[in-house]
């Protein structure tokens, strides 16, 4: 009924109307615009019905993500600010300065990783990340990631090794590289002291 009332309103006022109607799991956007004849009089109206269910879901997911990221960014920033303030004001004991500096470095790395994730998400959303799938040497990519993470493993007292056999996968190089990197990086970060990670 409200849709027909909108048509009537557009015909009388000559002003377009847009509204979203949600029913069950669907969201429909209705845009009603006036039809003007050669004399400039309103001769009727035309309605465009668009299914925007998917875009609404994506927008909801985006809002949730932004909210979560804001919280995730605030946590390391608060830690960095707190430790830096202790050092700046001379409250930290000389023997604790190195420990606090280490904490600042760790939290800064968390921030860098988070910002990197945000940038990659934005690039994927805009389609600016190459989406061309090719045949990739998975073992070679894994070996490269392990090489790049050796210093991080040493800092966490974790032994990082490989047990690779030649294999290929069809995928997007940048995304596959990030997947391997994130898996290995997490395995190092959340390991135990003197633990090990084997990539196979």
Buried (B, 14 or more C-beta within 10 A) or exposed (E): EEBEEBBEBBBEEBEEBEEEEEEEEEBBBBBBBBEEEEEEEBEEBEBEEEEBBEEBEEEEEEEEEEEEBEEBBEEBBEBBEEBBEBBEEEEBEEEEEEEBBEBBEBBBEBBEBBEEBBEBBEEBEEEEBEEEEEEBBBBEBBBBBBEEBEEBBEEBEBBBEBEBEEEEEEBBEBBBBBBBBEEBBEBBBEBEEEBEBEBE
